[in-house]
Structures are given as C-alpha cells and as structure tokens.
Amino acid sequence: MISKKYDIVVIGGGPAGASAAMSLSEKGYTVIIVEKKSFPREVLCGEFISKEVIEFLKINFLYKDFLKLNPNPIRLFRYIASNGTDVNSSLNFPSFGIKRSKFDNLLLSKAGERGAEIIQPAEVRGIIKKADGYLITIKVANEEEIKIFTKIIIAAYGKQNILDKISGRNFYRKKSCLNGVKFHIDKSMFRDFNPDEIVMFDGDDIYLGLNAVDNSTVTLCFLEKRNKLNYSTKERLILLSRQNRKFNAMLSEDFFDYVSKLQVYGTGNIYFGKRDIVNEGIYYLGDAAGVIAPLVGDGIGIAVQSAGMLSEILFRNNLHIEQSANEYRREWKKMFLRRMYIAGIIQKGVLNHSIRNTGIKVISRFPRILSTIIKYTRG
C-alpha cells in the first residue's frame, strides 16, 4: 500500500541532497529526504569549505547562520613533501574548516524549514520503475516498511551505496584500493600548528591533510593506496611520520597513543573514475555522481553546485525526465569534468614517488604553478 506521493524523493541528506531539496521545495514541489542515519553525524571528509560553498550560503541566505557555528577561517594552502620540500600559496578566496556534523545539520534543518519533509533514520530498500514514476520501499527505524510513489528520484547518498549494486551502475565492481580515514584530534596533540592554513604531507602511497575546524579541534584526513601489507591506522601514521620528518616534528609525544583511542571515520575502495550521471532515470548528485580527489578538490563545493544546477534544470523542464537528463549530463560535464580530471592527474602523481618528487621540484622553482592548480580545481 502506498502511504504517500511526492514530486521528488531525495536519497541522502548530506550537502548535495539537502541543498537540492531546499531549492526544489522553494520552487513549489513536494519533496521528501530519506536519510540513512540520524543527524547530526560525522562522515569521511577533509571538512574544508571553499568559495563555491560560501557563494551558495550567501545566495540562499544561510551565511549568517553558518558564521554562528564558529567555523575556523583558512587563508593558506601548504604542502610538505617527504623529501623536505615545503611549498605554499595563499588561497585568495574565503574558506573555512568546520565539522561536517555541524555543517550538514545546518543544511538539513534549513531544508526542513523551507518545506522539505525529512525521514531519518530510514533506508531505501527497493525501487520499482513504473510508467509514470517510481515505487520506493523504505525501511524506517522500527523495521517497518513503507512505500511511497514519486515522479523523480535524486540520489545523493555519497561515494557508495548498496543501491549502486542494485541499479547496476557502471563502476560498482571496480576496485580502486584507495581508502580514506578521518580523525578529530585535540589541537594540543600538535606542536606549532597554524590554524590559518590547511597543510598537506605525503609519504609512500599516502597523503594527509590537517586543518582546524574550531578553536580546539583539528581534522586529520588521509588517503592511502592499499597494498598487500595491511597496516592498522596507527601503524600507517607511524610509518608516515618516519617517512616525513616535518610531519613527525609536528606531533606531540602522546600523539599515537591518543589516536589509537579515537573513533575512526573511514571509507574503503573509493572510486575516483567516471560514473554515470543519470541511470534508469535516476539523477545523481555530489559524490554519488563523481568523487573529486581531495588533495586539491572540494567535494562539498561540487555537491552544492550540482544540486543547484539540477534543481534549475528540473524546474525549467517541468520535471520532464528525458529532457532534464540530457541537459543535466551536458551541464554537469561542462562544469565539473575538467576540474575532476586535473585533480585526478595530480592525485596519481602524488601517490607515485618518482612523479611526486619531480613535480615538487618544479613547483618549488615556479611557485605560481601551485596557485594555478588551486584556481583550476575550483568552480
């Protein structure tokens, strides 16, 4: 039995899903967000808010609410290689560090205030395509299943989801061997940490970023290429500290014991390659549509930008699926493909020892290259 009908169902309540739901609700559509977890919650992320997101917040009259969360201003990007080379560049645009639990909760709550219905925790268990829309089965917290009908489905559930397998998306079985890990660490665990900068360190098959997200907390986030040696997270950080002396010099004596007791936020087998933007009439947003290499890219920025883009396309085409799908594919590629391609090349280079050392030498001689890279991986 169908419990309710909606114009649009958004699967996932993160920045992409909440932003799309907010915009489409304001355009007069009936929208429901189905979110698997209860907010606020943490996810894997470098927790860097770039200029694209600031523009989105200002356009949607959310910037003052954002500042009330006391985000940490960031003005400088710094990269420290394992060979000791240290390069940096001013960001030349407003940016912040903030915990995803705070930021995502702000967007989701505002989507609800502006008309979107929210159901959490709840998980989509099945999607059946009909002639005039989709029948969706949802499992809610008490194990009860409800069925809803919708004209449009927007998938904004992040990097990977069981629905990718169910719908037979083109990348699901591919193995990347790339894993991401995030910690929230007390600032006292670092020596001479500069809250004004986001600083990156590299080692063999790994790069790591640090940035402050409030007055007392630093986000440590790293991406590693897994090999046959399955190190624990603590062992991986110890190995990096041996390979990168400047990273080691920043750590307090108690750092590794402290980290071993923390909660780990992680994702395995992160796929950075091409994904289908629309599949079986379902529109994909944010990381579900494509994951940008976090070394130089901004996934949250792509999330809110793609949400705004799709919302305008659906409204302009009066929710016509085929017409909207073709336009969305075209506009998505125009806005994001070059950005993601450049970021992907740089990430492959950083994870390759010989290419990385050559690249760092070139950048140290011609420092403007770094600011150019930052420019071309932003919206």
C-alpha atoms as a printed R data frame, in Angstrom:
    type eleno elety resid chain resno      x      y       z
1   ATOM     1    CA   MET     A     1  0.000  0.000   0.000
2   ATOM     2    CA   ILE     A     2  1.333  3.426  -0.983
3   ATOM     3    CA   SER     A     3  1.454  5.721   2.046
4   ATOM     4    CA   LYS     A     4  2.089  8.979   0.192
5   ATOM     5    CA   LYS     A     5  3.001 10.524  -3.160
6   ATOM     6    CA   TYR     A     6  5.708 13.108  -3.813
7   ATOM     7    CA   ASP     A     7  7.036 15.014  -6.779
8   ATOM     8    CA   ILE     A     8 10.633 14.286  -5.760
9   ATOM     9    CA   VAL     A     9 12.397 11.836  -3.438
10  ATOM    10    CA   VAL     A    10 15.955 12.715  -2.431
11  ATOM    11    CA   ILE     A    11 18.026  9.789  -1.129
12  ATOM    12    CA   GLY     A    12 20.627 11.208   1.239
13  ATOM    13    CA   GLY     A    13 20.534 14.256   3.498
14  ATOM    14    CA   GLY     A    14 24.126 15.498   3.126
15  ATOM    15    CA   PRO     A    15 25.088 18.788   1.413
16  ATOM    16    CA   ALA     A    16 24.013 17.647  -2.069
17  ATOM    17    CA   GLY     A    17 20.676 16.166  -1.017
18  ATOM    18    CA   ALA     A    18 19.737 18.891   1.461
19  ATOM    19    CA   SER     A    19 20.661 21.661  -0.993
20  ATOM    20    CA   ALA     A    20 18.610 20.130  -3.803
21  ATOM    21    CA   ALA     A    21 15.634 19.507  -1.517
22  ATOM    22    CA   MET     A    22 15.788 23.069  -0.206
23  ATOM    23    CA   SER     A    23 15.815 24.567  -3.695
24  ATOM    24    CA   LEU     A    24 13.109 22.322  -5.133
25  ATOM    25    CA   SER     A    25 10.816 22.802  -2.123
26  ATOM    26    CA   GLU     A    26 11.099 26.558  -2.562
27  ATOM    27    CA   LYS     A    27 10.063 26.097  -6.198
28  ATOM    28    CA   GLY     A    28  6.790 24.558  -5.046
29  ATOM    29    CA   TYR     A    29  7.430 20.839  -5.407
30  ATOM    30    CA   THR     A    30  6.598 18.236  -2.753
31  ATOM    31    CA   VAL     A    31  9.958 16.824  -1.660
32  ATOM    32    CA   ILE     A    32 10.997 14.185   0.863
33  ATOM    33    CA   ILE     A    33 14.551 13.423   2.005
34  ATOM    34    CA   VAL     A    34 15.274  9.823   3.001
35  ATOM    35    CA   GLU     A    35 18.412  9.776   5.175
36  ATOM    36    CA   LYS     A    36 20.004  6.545   6.366
37  ATOM    37    CA   LYS     A    37 21.463  7.975   9.604
38  ATOM    38    CA   SER     A    38 20.249 10.375  12.265
39  ATOM    39    CA   PHE     A    39 21.717 13.872  12.137
40  ATOM    40    CA   PRO     A    40 23.998 15.259  13.385
41  ATOM    41    CA   ARG     A    41 26.541 12.606  12.317
42  ATOM    42    CA   GLU     A    42 30.124 12.521  11.092
43  ATOM    43    CA   VAL     A    43 31.363 11.302   7.715
44  ATOM    44    CA   LEU     A    44 34.713 10.947   5.972
45  ATOM    45    CA   CYS     A    45 35.704 14.414   4.787
46  ATOM    46    CA   GLY     A    46 38.571 16.901   4.961
47  ATOM    47    CA   GLU     A    47 35.985 19.394   6.260
48  ATOM    48    CA   PHE     A    48 37.188 22.262   4.099
49  ATOM    49    CA   ILE     A    49 34.649 24.859   2.985
50  ATOM    50    CA   SER     A    50 35.739 26.658  -0.184
51  ATOM    51    CA   LYS     A    51 34.485 29.660  -2.142
52  ATOM    52    CA   GLU     A    52 31.803 27.717  -4.048
53  ATOM    53    CA   VAL     A    53 30.110 26.795  -0.783
54  ATOM    54    CA   ILE     A    54 30.388 30.332   0.608
55  ATOM    55    CA   GLU     A    55 28.696 31.666  -2.534
56  ATOM    56    CA   PHE     A    56 25.937 29.072  -2.148
57  ATOM    57    CA   LEU     A    57 25.393 30.031   1.507
58  ATOM    58    CA   LYS     A    58 25.152 33.720   0.656
59  ATOM    59    CA   ILE     A    59 22.756 33.208  -2.258
60  ATOM    60    CA   ASN     A    60 20.495 31.085  -0.061
61  ATOM    61    CA   PHE     A    61 20.621 33.475   2.928
62  ATOM    62    CA   LEU     A    62 22.446 30.950   5.103
63  ATOM    63    CA   TYR     A    63 25.793 32.682   5.571
64  ATOM    64    CA   LYS     A    64 24.926 34.364   8.885
65  ATOM    65    CA   ASP     A    65 23.674 31.045  10.276
66  ATOM    66    CA   PHE     A    66 26.898 29.418   9.079
67  ATOM    67    CA   LEU     A    67 29.071 32.004  10.856
68  ATOM    68    CA   LYS     A    68 27.149 31.364  14.088
69  ATOM    69    CA   LEU     A    69 28.669 27.855  14.046
70  ATOM    70    CA   ASN     A    70 32.109 29.497  14.548
71  ATOM    71    CA   PRO     A    71 33.939 27.922  11.605
72  ATOM    72    CA   ASN     A    72 37.709 28.316  11.511
73  ATOM    73    CA   PRO     A    73 38.987 30.737   8.791
74  ATOM    74    CA   ILE     A    74 41.676 29.283   6.486
75  ATOM    75    CA   ARG     A    75 43.842 31.527   4.311
76  ATOM    76    CA   LEU     A    76 46.814 29.447   3.184
77  ATOM    77    CA   PHE     A    77 47.474 26.094   1.478
78  ATOM    78    CA   ARG     A    78 50.783 24.432   2.364
79  ATOM    79    CA   TYR     A    79 52.304 21.223   1.002
80  ATOM    80    CA   ILE     A    80 55.229 19.483   2.710
81  ATOM    81    CA   ALA     A    81 56.830 16.636   0.797
82  ATOM    82    CA   SER     A    82 58.641 13.673   2.343
83  ATOM    83    CA   ASN     A    83 61.904 14.976   0.825
84  ATOM    84    CA   GLY     A    84 61.568 18.114   2.985
85  ATOM    85    CA   THR     A    85 60.387 20.496   0.271
86  ATOM    86    CA   ASP     A    86 57.820 22.975   1.590
87  ATOM    87    CA   VAL     A    87 55.639 24.987  -0.815
88  ATOM    88    CA   ASN     A    88 52.634 27.184  -0.100
89  ATOM    89    CA   SER     A    89 50.117 29.508  -1.697
90  ATOM    90    CA   SER     A    90 47.560 31.985  -0.493
91  ATOM    91    CA   LEU     A    91 44.068 30.727  -1.275
92  ATOM    92    CA   ASN     A    92 42.877 34.179  -2.393
93  ATOM    93    CA   PHE     A    93 39.280 33.382  -1.567
94  ATOM    94    CA   PRO     A    94 37.270 32.967   1.671
95  ATOM    95    CA   SER     A    95 37.452 29.453   3.113
96  ATOM    96    CA   PHE     A    96 36.822 27.728   6.424
97  ATOM    97    CA   GLY     A    97 37.207 24.499   8.327
98  ATOM    98    CA   ILE     A    98 34.147 23.108  10.106
99  ATOM    99    CA   LYS     A    99 32.948 19.733  11.380
100 ATOM   100    CA   ARG     A   100 30.637 18.031   8.908
101 ATOM   101    CA   SER     A   101 28.224 17.171  11.715
102 ATOM   102    CA   LYS     A   102 27.616 20.908  12.269
103 ATOM   103    CA   PHE     A   103 27.571 21.914   8.617
104 ATOM   104    CA   ASP     A   104 25.363 19.078   7.364
105 ATOM   105    CA   ASN     A   105 22.922 19.517  10.228
106 ATOM   106    CA   LEU     A   106 22.565 23.206   9.338
107 ATOM   107    CA   LEU     A   107 21.684 22.440   5.712
108 ATOM   108    CA   LEU     A   108 19.310 19.596   6.550
109 ATOM   109    CA   SER     A   109 17.446 21.622   9.168
110 ATOM   110    CA   LYS     A   110 17.101 24.543   6.747
111 ATOM   111    CA   ALA     A   111 15.770 22.204   4.045
112 ATOM   112    CA   GLY     A   112 13.090 21.126   6.524
113 ATOM   113    CA   GLU     A   113 12.266 24.719   7.468
114 ATOM   114    CA   ARG     A   114 11.832 25.591   3.788
115 ATOM   115    CA   GLY     A   115  9.345 22.848   3.041
116 ATOM   116    CA   ALA     A   116 11.098 19.512   2.550
117 ATOM   117    CA   GLU     A   117  9.868 16.526   4.535
118 ATOM   118    CA   ILE     A   118 12.647 14.550   6.236
119 ATOM   119    CA   ILE     A   119 12.595 10.924   7.332
120 ATOM   120    CA   GLN     A   120 15.602  9.689   9.354
121 ATOM   121    CA   PRO     A   121 16.964  7.187  10.050
122 ATOM   122    CA   ALA     A   122 15.467  5.396   7.080
123 ATOM   123    CA   GLU     A   123 16.870  3.321   4.247
124 ATOM   124    CA   VAL     A   124 15.679  2.781   0.691
125 ATOM   125    CA   ARG     A   125 15.330 -0.984   0.199
126 ATOM   126    CA   GLY     A   126 13.796 -1.167  -3.248
127 ATOM   127    CA   ILE     A   127 12.972  0.911  -6.320
128 ATOM   128    CA   ILE     A   128 10.464 -0.239  -8.947
129 ATOM   129    CA   LYS     A   129 10.151  1.807 -12.104
130 ATOM   130    CA   LYS     A   130  6.585  2.485 -13.262
131 ATOM   131    CA   ALA     A   131  5.225  4.127 -16.391
132 ATOM   132    CA   ASP     A   132  4.681  7.450 -14.621
133 ATOM   133    CA   GLY     A   133  7.319  7.353 -11.873
134 ATOM   134    CA   TYR     A   134  8.832  5.117  -9.197
135 ATOM   135    CA   LEU     A   135  7.559  2.991  -6.333
136 ATOM   136    CA   ILE     A   136 10.049  3.126  -3.458
137 ATOM   137    CA   THR     A   137 10.196  0.802  -0.455
138 ATOM   138    CA   ILE     A   138 11.694  2.363   2.671
139 ATOM   139    CA   LYS     A   139 12.676  0.714   5.940
140 ATOM   140    CA   VAL     A   140 12.271  3.052   8.908
141 ATOM   141    CA   ALA     A   141 13.787  2.840  12.404
142 ATOM   142    CA   ASN     A   142 11.313  0.356  13.870
143 ATOM   143    CA   GLU     A   143 11.895 -2.096  10.966
144 ATOM   144    CA   GLU     A   144  8.537 -1.132   9.464
145 ATOM   145    CA   GLU     A   145  8.468 -0.818   5.677
146 ATOM   146    CA   ILE     A   146  6.589  1.978   3.950
147 ATOM   147    CA   LYS     A   147  6.000  2.530   0.253
148 ATOM   148    CA   ILE     A   148  5.912  5.914  -1.441
149 ATOM   149    CA   PHE     A   149  5.440  6.980  -5.037
150 ATOM   150    CA   THR     A   150  7.437  9.714  -6.758
151 ATOM   151    CA   LYS     A   151  7.907 11.241 -10.190
152 ATOM   152    CA   ILE     A   152 11.615 11.952  -9.720
153 ATOM   153    CA   ILE     A   153 14.441 10.290  -7.746
154 ATOM   154    CA   ILE     A   154 17.597 12.190  -6.815
155 ATOM   155    CA   ALA     A   155 20.396 10.001  -5.431
156 ATOM   156    CA   ALA     A   156 22.709 11.994  -3.148
157 ATOM   157    CA   TYR     A   157 23.905  9.240  -0.847
158 ATOM   158    CA   GLY     A   158 27.660  9.798  -1.111
159 ATOM   159    CA   LYS     A   159 30.562  7.807  -2.507
160 ATOM   160    CA   GLN     A   160 28.942  4.374  -2.437
161 ATOM   161    CA   ASN     A   161 25.697  2.676  -1.514
162 ATOM   162    CA   ILE     A   162 24.065 -0.724  -1.901
163 ATOM   163    CA   LEU     A   163 21.730  0.954  -4.394
164 ATOM   164    CA   ASP     A   164 24.686  1.230  -6.788
165 ATOM   165    CA   LYS     A   165 24.773 -2.560  -6.913
166 ATOM   166    CA   ILE     A   166 21.002 -2.929  -7.142
167 ATOM   167    CA   SER     A   167 20.787 -0.498 -10.065
168 ATOM   168    CA   GLY     A   168 23.831 -1.982 -11.829
169 ATOM   169    CA   ARG     A   169 25.879  1.202 -12.023
170 ATOM   170    CA   ASN     A   170 28.941  1.067 -14.247
171 ATOM   171    CA   PHE     A   171 31.635  1.300 -11.547
172 ATOM   172    CA   TYR     A   172 30.271 -0.864  -8.725
173 ATOM   173    CA   ARG     A   173 32.575 -3.886  -9.157
174 ATOM   174    CA   LYS     A   174 35.732 -1.881  -9.836
175 ATOM   175    CA   LYS     A   175 38.491 -1.948  -7.203
176 ATOM   176    CA   SER     A   176 40.469  1.208  -6.510
177 ATOM   177    CA   CYS     A   177 42.456  0.024  -3.433
178 ATOM   178    CA   LEU     A   178 42.185  3.637  -2.211
179 ATOM   179    CA   ASN     A   179 40.966  4.123   1.357
180 ATOM   180    CA   GLY     A   180 40.160  7.310   3.253
181 ATOM   181    CA   VAL     A   181 40.361  7.915   7.021
182 ATOM   182    CA   LYS     A   182 39.396 10.887   9.207
183 ATOM   183    CA   PHE     A   183 40.008 11.763  12.858
184 ATOM   184    CA   HIS     A   184 39.062 14.709  15.040
185 ATOM   185    CA   ILE     A   185 42.114 15.457  17.168
186 ATOM   186    CA   ASP     A   186 42.626 17.882  20.027
187 ATOM   187    CA   LYS     A   187 44.885 20.736  18.921
188 ATOM   188    CA   SER     A   188 47.161 20.104  21.920
189 ATOM   189    CA   MET     A   189 48.395 16.942  20.156
190 ATOM   190    CA   PHE     A   190 50.260 19.106  17.618
191 ATOM   191    CA   ARG     A   191 53.283 21.354  18.005
192 ATOM   192    CA   ASP     A   192 53.201 24.827  16.411
193 ATOM   193    CA   PHE     A   193 50.008 24.185  14.482
194 ATOM   194    CA   ASN     A   194 48.865 27.188  12.431
195 ATOM   195    CA   PRO     A   195 45.031 27.378  12.362
196 ATOM   196    CA   ASP     A   196 45.154 29.750   9.363
197 ATOM   197    CA   GLU     A   197 46.376 27.058   6.989
198 ATOM   198    CA   ILE     A   198 45.488 23.703   5.567
199 ATOM   199    CA   VAL     A   199 48.684 21.690   5.432
200 ATOM   200    CA   MET     A   200 49.333 18.504   3.437
201 ATOM   201    CA   PHE     A   201 52.044 15.864   3.963
202 ATOM   202    CA   ASP     A   202 52.983 12.974   1.702
203 ATOM   203    CA   GLY     A   203 54.685  9.603   2.088
204 ATOM   204    CA   ASP     A   204 54.781  6.312   0.230
205 ATOM   205    CA   ASP     A   205 51.288  5.681  -1.216
206 ATOM   206    CA   ILE     A   206 49.678  8.226   1.118
207 ATOM   207    CA   TYR     A   207 48.883 11.900   1.538
208 ATOM   208    CA   LEU     A   208 47.459 13.510   4.637
209 ATOM   209    CA   GLY     A   209 45.806 16.846   5.398
210 ATOM   210    CA   LEU     A   210 45.403 18.847   8.600
211 ATOM   211    CA   ASN     A   211 43.140 21.828   9.207
212 ATOM   212    CA   ALA     A   212 41.465 23.325  12.251
213 ATOM   213    CA   VAL     A   213 37.663 23.085  12.400
214 ATOM   214    CA   ASP     A   214 37.144 25.079  15.602
215 ATOM   215    CA   ASN     A   215 39.200 26.611  18.408
216 ATOM   216    CA   SER     A   216 40.281 23.279  19.859
217 ATOM   217    CA   THR     A   217 39.893 20.604  17.157
218 ATOM   218    CA   VAL     A   218 41.977 19.636  14.127
219 ATOM   219    CA   THR     A   219 40.739 17.354  11.370
220 ATOM   220    CA   LEU     A   220 43.306 14.798  10.242
221 ATOM   221    CA   CYS     A   221 42.250 13.145   6.991
222 ATOM   222    CA   PHE     A   222 44.332 10.915   4.768
223 ATOM   223    CA   LEU     A   223 44.014  8.911   1.564
224 ATOM   224    CA   GLU     A   224 46.113  5.780   1.190
225 ATOM   225    CA   LYS     A   225 46.775  3.329  -1.588
226 ATOM   226    CA   ARG     A   226 46.433 -0.115  -0.038
227 ATOM   227    CA   ASN     A   227 48.988 -2.817  -0.824
228 ATOM   228    CA   LYS     A   228 49.466 -6.359   0.410
229 ATOM   229    CA   LEU     A   229 50.650 -5.090   3.813
230 ATOM   230    CA   ASN     A   230 47.526 -4.346   5.828
231 ATOM   231    CA   TYR     A   231 48.677 -1.756   8.347
232 ATOM   232    CA   SER     A   232 46.382 -0.543  11.101
233 ATOM   233    CA   THR     A   233 45.547  3.151  11.062
234 ATOM   234    CA   LYS     A   234 48.008  3.839  13.891
235 ATOM   235    CA   GLU     A   235 50.747  1.882  12.096
236 ATOM   236    CA   ARG     A   236 50.064  3.826   8.878
237 ATOM   237    CA   LEU     A   237 50.529  7.136  10.673
238 ATOM   238    CA   ILE     A   238 53.705  5.908  12.396
239 ATOM   239    CA   LEU     A   239 55.101  4.891   9.012
240 ATOM   240    CA   LEU     A   240 54.256  8.305   7.549
241 ATOM   241    CA   SER     A   241 55.972 10.029  10.494
242 ATOM   242    CA   ARG     A   242 59.147  8.084   9.695
243 ATOM   243    CA   GLN     A   243 58.984  8.996   6.020
244 ATOM   244    CA   ASN     A   244 58.082 12.670   6.502
245 ATOM   245    CA   ARG     A   245 60.224 14.285   9.201
246 ATOM   246    CA   LYS     A   246 58.316 17.559   9.202
247 ATOM   247    CA   PHE     A   247 55.075 15.693   9.889
248 ATOM   248    CA   ASN     A   248 56.781 13.871  12.744
249 ATOM   249    CA   ALA     A   249 58.130 17.152  14.154
250 ATOM   250    CA   MET     A   250 54.573 18.492  14.445
251 ATOM   251    CA   LEU     A   251 53.332 15.604  16.604
252 ATOM   252    CA   SER     A   252 53.333 15.550  20.403
253 ATOM   253    CA   GLU     A   253 54.896 12.672  22.326
254 ATOM   254    CA   ASP     A   254 51.449 11.276  23.183
255 ATOM   255    CA   PHE     A   255 50.058 11.580  19.663
256 ATOM   256    CA   PHE     A   256 49.999  7.921  18.617
257 ATOM   257    CA   ASP     A   257 48.580  6.634  21.900
258 ATOM   258    CA   TYR     A   258 45.930  9.346  21.696
259 ATOM   259    CA   VAL     A   259 44.957  8.495  18.112
260 ATOM   260    CA   SER     A   260 44.680  4.779  18.815
261 ATOM   261    CA   LYS     A   261 41.784  5.505  21.206
262 ATOM   262    CA   LEU     A   262 39.809  7.731  18.825
263 ATOM   263    CA   GLN     A   263 36.804  6.867  16.693
264 ATOM   264    CA   VAL     A   264 37.766  6.304  13.069
265 ATOM   265    CA   TYR     A   265 35.631  7.665  10.220
266 ATOM   266    CA   GLY     A   266 36.631  5.841   7.072
267 ATOM   267    CA   THR     A   267 35.637  4.602   3.635
268 ATOM   268    CA   GLY     A   268 37.294  1.797   1.705
269 ATOM   269    CA   ASN     A   269 37.738  1.311  -2.038
270 ATOM   270    CA   ILE     A   270 36.968  4.927  -3.007
271 ATOM   271    CA   TYR     A   271 36.394  5.072  -6.746
272 ATOM   272    CA   PHE     A   272 37.519  8.319  -8.415
273 ATOM   273    CA   GLY     A   273 36.785  7.318 -12.002
274 ATOM   274    CA   LYS     A   274 33.884  8.036 -14.317
275 ATOM   275    CA   ARG     A   275 30.339  7.369 -13.098
276 ATOM   276    CA   ASP     A   276 27.007  7.586 -14.843
277 ATOM   277    CA   ILE     A   277 25.360 10.923 -14.001
278 ATOM   278    CA   VAL     A   278 21.871  9.616 -14.793
279 ATOM   279    CA   ASN     A   279 20.958  5.915 -14.711
280 ATOM   280    CA   GLU     A   280 17.499  4.409 -15.279
281 ATOM   281    CA   GLY     A   281 16.028  7.894 -14.915
282 ATOM   282    CA   ILE     A   282 17.673  8.475 -11.504
283 ATOM   283    CA   TYR     A   283 19.710 11.671 -11.136
284 ATOM   284    CA   TYR     A   284 22.970 11.505  -9.162
285 ATOM   285    CA   LEU     A   285 24.393 14.399  -7.144
286 ATOM   286    CA   GLY     A   286 27.627 15.157  -5.309
287 ATOM   287    CA   ASP     A   287 29.927 12.202  -4.634
288 ATOM   288    CA   ALA     A   288 27.293  9.813  -5.991
289 ATOM   289    CA   ALA     A   289 27.858 11.434  -9.409
290 ATOM   290    CA   GLY     A   290 31.643 11.687  -9.139
291 ATOM   291    CA   VAL     A   291 34.302 11.903  -6.426
292 ATOM   292    CA   ILE     A   292 36.978 14.570  -6.827
293 ATOM   293    CA   ALA     A   293 40.487 13.894  -5.497
294 ATOM   294    CA   PRO     A   294 40.541 15.636  -2.091
295 ATOM   295    CA   LEU     A   295 44.171 16.713  -2.423
296 ATOM   296    CA   VAL     A   296 43.167 19.752  -4.475
297 ATOM   297    CA   GLY     A   297 39.411 19.405  -4.990
298 ATOM   298    CA   ASP     A   298 36.384 20.374  -2.975
299 ATOM   299    CA   GLY     A   299 33.665 17.732  -2.827
300 ATOM   300    CA   ILE     A   300 31.286 19.871  -0.765
301 ATOM   301    CA   GLY     A   301 31.529 22.617  -3.375
302 ATOM   302    CA   ILE     A   302 30.650 20.201  -6.172
303 ATOM   303    CA   ALA     A   303 27.779 18.872  -4.044
304 ATOM   304    CA   VAL     A   304 26.034 22.218  -3.605
305 ATOM   305    CA   GLN     A   305 26.807 23.383  -7.143
306 ATOM   306    CA   SER     A   306 25.425 20.226  -8.745
307 ATOM   307    CA   ALA     A   307 22.351 20.459  -6.514
308 ATOM   308    CA   GLY     A   308 21.660 23.996  -7.690
309 ATOM   309    CA   MET     A   309 22.251 23.015 -11.304
310 ATOM   310    CA   LEU     A   310 19.887 20.022 -11.230
311 ATOM   311    CA   SER     A   311 17.185 21.959  -9.376
312 ATOM   312    CA   GLU     A   312 17.138 24.648 -12.060
313 ATOM   313    CA   ILE     A   313 17.122 22.081 -14.876
314 ATOM   314    CA   LEU     A   314 14.204 20.118 -13.385
315 ATOM   315    CA   PHE     A   315 12.223 23.302 -12.814
316 ATOM   316    CA   ARG     A   316 12.937 24.618 -16.297
317 ATOM   317    CA   ASN     A   317 11.811 21.344 -17.878
318 ATOM   318    CA   ASN     A   318  8.795 20.857 -15.568
319 ATOM   319    CA   LEU     A   319 10.259 17.561 -14.246
320 ATOM   320    CA   HIS     A   320 10.412 16.023 -17.732
321 ATOM   321    CA   ILE     A   321 12.811 13.107 -17.162
322 ATOM   322    CA   GLU     A   322 14.458 12.553 -20.540
323 ATOM   323    CA   GLN     A   323 14.839 16.237 -21.420
324 ATOM   324    CA   SER     A   324 16.181 17.062 -17.963
325 ATOM   325    CA   ALA     A   325 18.563 14.074 -18.020
326 ATOM   326    CA   ASN     A   326 20.197 15.104 -21.282
327 ATOM   327    CA   GLU     A   327 20.618 18.685 -20.113
328 ATOM   328    CA   TYR     A   328 21.961 17.627 -16.709
329 ATOM   329    CA   ARG     A   329 24.579 15.317 -18.270
330 ATOM   330    CA   ARG     A   330 25.730 18.090 -20.575
331 ATOM   331    CA   GLU     A   331 25.871 20.821 -17.924
332 ATOM   332    CA   TRP     A   332 27.500 18.579 -15.300
333 ATOM   333    CA   LYS     A   333 30.336 17.688 -17.634
334 ATOM   334    CA   LYS     A   334 30.804 21.315 -18.635
335 ATOM   335    CA   MET     A   335 31.078 22.493 -15.019
336 ATOM   336    CA   PHE     A   336 32.946 19.645 -13.313
337 ATOM   337    CA   LEU     A   337 34.740 17.327 -15.749
338 ATOM   338    CA   ARG     A   338 37.889 19.415 -16.257
339 ATOM   339    CA   ARG     A   339 38.109 20.141 -12.534
340 ATOM   340    CA   MET     A   340 37.925 16.443 -11.660
341 ATOM   341    CA   TYR     A   341 40.302 15.415 -14.442
342 ATOM   342    CA   ILE     A   342 43.039 17.810 -13.258
343 ATOM   343    CA   ALA     A   343 42.573 16.736  -9.633
344 ATOM   344    CA   GLY     A   344 42.778 13.075 -10.647
345 ATOM   345    CA   ILE     A   345 46.058 13.551 -12.523
346 ATOM   346    CA   ILE     A   346 47.592 15.382  -9.567
347 ATOM   347    CA   GLN     A   347 46.472 12.676  -7.145
348 ATOM   348    CA   LYS     A   348 48.012  9.923  -9.278
349 ATOM   349    CA   GLY     A   349 51.237 11.910  -9.382
350 ATOM   350    CA   VAL     A   350 51.345 12.427  -5.622
351 ATOM   351    CA   LEU     A   351 50.786  8.712  -4.988
352 ATOM   352    CA   ASN     A   352 53.678  7.882  -7.340
353 ATOM   353    CA   HIS     A   353 57.056  8.501  -5.652
354 ATOM   354    CA   SER     A   354 59.132  9.449  -8.702
355 ATOM   355    CA   ILE     A   355 56.481 11.647 -10.327
356 ATOM   356    CA   ARG     A   356 55.788 13.363  -6.982
357 ATOM   357    CA   ASN     A   357 59.426 14.312  -6.384
358 ATOM   358    CA   THR     A   358 59.792 15.718  -9.890
359 ATOM   359    CA   GLY     A   359 56.572 17.711  -9.550
360 ATOM   360    CA   ILE     A   360 57.574 19.166  -6.183
361 ATOM   361    CA   LYS     A   361 60.934 20.300  -7.582
362 ATOM   362    CA   VAL     A   362 59.192 22.085 -10.447
363 ATOM   363    CA   ILE     A   363 56.662 23.785  -8.146
364 ATOM   364    CA   SER     A   364 59.392 24.899  -5.735
365 ATOM   365    CA   ARG     A   365 61.145 26.624  -8.657
366 ATOM   366    CA   PHE     A   366 57.954 28.064 -10.115
367 ATOM   367    CA   PRO     A   367 55.610 28.654  -7.122
368 ATOM   368    CA   ARG     A   368 52.877 30.233  -9.259
369 ATOM   369    CA   ILE     A   369 52.073 26.744 -10.527
370 ATOM   370    CA   LEU     A   370 50.524 25.924  -7.137
371 ATOM   371    CA   SER     A   371 48.140 28.891  -7.213
372 ATOM   372    CA   THR     A   372 47.217 27.969 -10.809
373 ATOM   373    CA   ILE     A   373 46.385 24.396  -9.737
374 ATOM   374    CA   ILE     A   374 44.171 25.744  -6.935
375 ATOM   375    CA   LYS     A   375 42.433 28.071  -9.395
376 ATOM   376    CA   TYR     A   376 41.620 25.362 -11.933
377 ATOM   377    CA   THR     A   377 40.267 22.899  -9.389
378 ATOM   378    CA   ARG     A   378 37.694 25.393  -8.096
379 ATOM   379    CA   GLY     A   379 34.362 26.371  -9.571
